[in-house]
């Protein structure tokens, strides 16, 4: 998990006050990094970590395509950088919708411009439009991305299991809150290379650095 993903979770807590209980899909702590442990953020809520294999951070073993919890069980569902590893990704999102309680929410993040990374396999990259279409089962959906709009680094969506009439306002609040909490910047050397390389060879190849702080959130459904 990277710093932006954690900032998205923190800003979701601040703006939407996600209800109890919390279900994290893909909770296995594989990197040994404190940034990936989300339980302290939800210390006042019931938190269940689910993954396809047992290990640190896993309370329940199961796959996203067939989650081992009842319908409408979770107030908050976190599916962070998992969906690209599910061959039946559409079925996986259907499961997210099934287990999200009325008035609850599901946060999904996925890399776009990123190397192949197998846990144990890596199948998909989702454009913002693709992720918005996958989340159509939710009454209200926000979709966003970080980086240049043609080559985003991360794509994310928030499915709200309720009809909201204030989506434009909360979309901007979520974007602003995330930027405030996300202090990460590319290393100075990369920024210098982007400035020089963009001047000499064109800016397209350096978009991931020059558009690093670009963060967009749009209303996709609602």
C-alpha positions as CSV (number, residue, x, y, z in Angstrom):
1,X,0.0,0.0,0.0
2,X,1.3,3.4,-0.9
3,X,0.9,6.8,0.9
4,X,-1.9,8.0,-1.5
5,X,-4.0,4.9,-0.9
6,X,-3.7,5.4,2.9
7,X,-4.6,9.1,2.5
8,X,-7.7,8.1,0.5
9,X,-8.8,5.9,3.4
10,X,-8.1,8.6,5.9
11,X,-10.0,11.2,3.9
12,X,-12.9,8.8,3.5
13,X,-13.1,8.5,7.2
14,X,-13.1,12.3,7.6
15,X,-15.6,13.2,4.9
16,X,-18.1,10.2,4.9
17,X,-17.8,8.8,8.5
18,X,-18.0,5.2,7.3
19,X,-20.2,3.0,9.4
20,X,-19.4,-0.2,11.3
21,X,-18.4,-3.0,10.7
22,X,-15.4,-2.7,8.4
23,X,-14.4,-5.4,5.9
24,X,-10.9,-5.1,4.3
25,X,-10.4,-7.3,1.3
26,X,-6.8,-8.2,0.6
27,X,-5.7,-7.5,4.2
28,X,-2.7,-9.8,4.2
29,X,0.3,-7.7,5.4
30,X,2.8,-8.6,2.6
31,X,5.1,-5.7,2.7
32,X,5.8,-5.4,6.4
33,X,5.1,-1.7,6.3
34,X,3.1,0.2,8.9
35,X,1.4,2.3,6.2
36,X,-0.5,-0.9,5.2
37,X,-2.0,-1.5,8.6
38,X,-5.4,0.2,8.6
39,X,-6.8,-1.2,11.8
40,X,-5.6,1.7,14.0
41,X,-7.6,4.1,11.8
42,X,-10.8,2.1,12.7
43,X,-10.0,1.5,16.3
44,X,-13.5,2.3,17.4
45,X,-15.1,-0.1,14.9
46,X,-15.3,-3.9,14.4
47,X,-12.6,-4.6,11.8
48,X,-12.4,-7.9,9.8
49,X,-9.5,-8.5,7.4
50,X,-10.2,-11.0,4.6
51,X,-7.7,-12.5,2.2
52,X,-7.3,-15.5,0.0
53,X,-4.6,-16.9,2.2
54,X,-4.0,-16.9,6.0
55,X,-1.3,-14.7,7.6
56,X,-0.7,-11.4,9.4
57,X,-3.8,-9.1,9.2
58,X,-6.1,-11.9,8.1
59,X,-9.2,-12.8,10.2
60,X,-11.2,-14.5,7.4
61,X,-9.9,-16.5,4.5
62,X,-11.9,-16.0,1.2
63,X,-11.7,-14.7,-2.3
64,X,-13.2,-11.4,-3.6
65,X,-15.3,-13.4,-6.1
66,X,-17.1,-15.2,-3.3
67,X,-16.8,-13.3,0.0
68,X,-17.6,-15.5,3.0
69,X,-19.9,-12.9,4.7
70,X,-23.7,-12.5,4.6
71,X,-25.6,-10.0,2.4
72,X,-25.4,-6.4,3.6
73,X,-23.1,-7.4,6.4
74,X,-20.4,-4.6,6.1
75,X,-21.0,-0.9,6.7
76,X,-17.6,-0.2,5.2
77,X,-15.8,-2.2,2.5
78,X,-12.1,-1.6,1.6
79,X,-10.8,-3.1,-1.6
80,X,-7.4,-1.6,-2.0
81,X,-5.2,-2.6,-4.9
82,X,-6.8,-6.0,-5.1
83,X,-9.2,-5.9,-8.1
84,X,-6.4,-6.1,-10.7
85,X,-5.5,-9.5,-9.2
86,X,-9.0,-11.0,-9.7
87,X,-9.6,-12.7,-13.0
88,X,-13.4,-12.5,-12.5
89,X,-13.2,-8.8,-11.6
90,X,-16.9,-8.1,-12.5
91,X,-18.0,-10.8,-10.2
92,X,-15.7,-9.4,-7.5
93,X,-17.4,-5.9,-7.7
94,X,-20.8,-7.6,-7.6
95,X,-19.7,-9.2,-4.4
96,X,-18.6,-5.8,-3.0
97,X,-22.1,-4.5,-3.7
98,X,-23.8,-7.6,-2.2
99,X,-22.0,-7.3,1.2
100,X,-22.3,-3.5,1.6
101,X,-25.1,-2.6,3.9
102,X,-27.7,0.1,3.2
103,X,-26.1,3.4,3.9
104,X,-22.7,1.9,3.7
105,X,-19.9,2.4,1.3
106,X,-17.2,0.6,-0.6
107,X,-13.8,2.1,-1.5
108,X,-11.9,0.6,-4.4
109,X,-8.4,1.5,-5.6
110,X,-6.3,0.1,-8.4
111,X,-3.0,1.0,-10.1
112,X,-3.0,2.1,-13.8
113,X,0.5,3.0,-14.7
114,X,2.4,0.4,-12.7
115,X,4.6,-2.7,-13.3
116,X,3.2,-6.2,-13.3
117,X,3.1,-7.4,-9.7
118,X,1.9,-10.9,-8.9
119,X,0.0,-11.7,-5.7
120,X,-0.2,-14.4,-7.0
121,X,-1.3,-13.0,-10.5
122,X,-1.9,-9.6,-12.0
123,X,-4.5,-9.3,-14.8
124,X,-6.0,-5.9,-15.2
125,X,-5.6,-2.1,-15.5
126,X,-8.8,0.0,-15.1
127,X,-9.4,3.4,-16.7
128,X,-11.6,5.7,-14.6
129,X,-14.5,5.0,-17.0
130,X,-14.0,1.3,-16.6
131,X,-14.1,1.5,-12.8
132,X,-17.1,3.7,-12.9
133,X,-18.9,1.2,-15.1
134,X,-18.0,-1.7,-12.8
135,X,-19.4,0.2,-9.8
136,X,-22.8,0.9,-11.4
137,X,-24.6,-1.3,-9.0
138,X,-24.2,1.3,-6.3
139,X,-26.8,4.1,-6.2
140,X,-24.2,6.8,-5.9
141,X,-20.6,6.6,-7.2
142,X,-17.6,8.9,-7.2
143,X,-14.6,8.1,-9.4
144,X,-11.1,9.6,-9.4
145,X,-7.5,9.4,-10.4
146,X,-4.1,10.7,-9.6
147,X,-1.7,12.0,-12.2
148,X,-2.2,13.0,-15.8
149,X,-5.7,12.2,-17.1
150,X,-4.3,10.3,-20.1
151,X,-1.8,8.2,-18.0
152,X,-3.0,8.2,-14.4
153,X,-0.9,6.4,-11.8
154,X,-3.8,5.4,-9.6
155,X,-7.6,5.1,-10.3
156,X,-10.1,4.8,-7.5
157,X,-13.9,4.8,-6.8
158,X,-16.3,5.1,-3.9
159,X,-19.6,3.3,-4.1
160,X,-22.2,4.7,-1.7
161,X,-25.2,2.4,-1.0
162,X,-27.6,5.3,-0.8
163,X,-28.9,8.1,-3.0
164,X,-27.0,11.3,-2.3
165,X,-28.0,14.7,-3.6
166,X,-24.8,16.4,-2.5
167,X,-22.3,14.4,-4.5
168,X,-20.6,17.4,-6.2
169,X,-19.9,19.0,-2.9
170,X,-18.6,15.8,-1.2
171,X,-16.5,15.0,-4.3
172,X,-14.6,18.2,-3.9
173,X,-14.4,17.8,-0.1
174,X,-13.0,14.3,-0.6
175,X,-10.4,15.5,-3.1
176,X,-9.3,18.4,-0.9
177,X,-9.1,16.3,2.2
178,X,-7.0,13.7,0.4
179,X,-4.5,16.2,-0.9
180,X,-4.2,17.7,2.5
181,X,-3.3,14.3,4.0
182,X,-1.1,13.2,1.1
183,X,2.3,14.9,1.6
184,X,4.3,12.5,-0.5
185,X,6.3,13.9,-3.4
186,X,8.7,12.4,-6.0
187,X,12.4,12.5,-5.0
188,X,14.2,15.7,-5.9
189,X,16.4,13.9,-8.4
190,X,13.3,12.7,-10.3
191,X,11.8,16.2,-10.3
192,X,15.0,17.6,-11.7
193,X,15.2,14.9,-14.4
194,X,11.6,15.6,-15.3
195,X,12.3,19.3,-15.7
196,X,15.4,18.8,-17.9
197,X,14.0,15.8,-19.8
198,X,10.7,17.5,-20.5
199,X,12.5,20.5,-21.9
200,X,14.8,18.5,-24.1
201,X,12.7,15.6,-25.2
202,X,9.0,16.6,-24.6
203,X,6.9,16.4,-21.5
204,X,4.9,13.3,-22.3
205,X,7.5,10.8,-20.9
206,X,7.6,12.7,-17.6
207,X,3.9,13.1,-16.9
208,X,4.1,10.8,-13.8
209,X,6.3,13.4,-12.1
210,X,5.1,16.7,-13.5
211,X,1.5,15.8,-12.8
212,X,2.1,14.1,-9.5
213,X,-0.2,16.4,-7.5
214,X,-3.0,16.3,-10.0
215,X,-6.0,14.6,-8.3
216,X,-9.4,14.5,-9.8
217,X,-12.7,13.3,-8.4
218,X,-15.9,13.2,-10.4
219,X,-19.5,12.1,-9.9
220,X,-20.0,9.0,-11.9
221,X,-23.5,8.0,-10.8
222,X,-26.1,9.6,-8.5
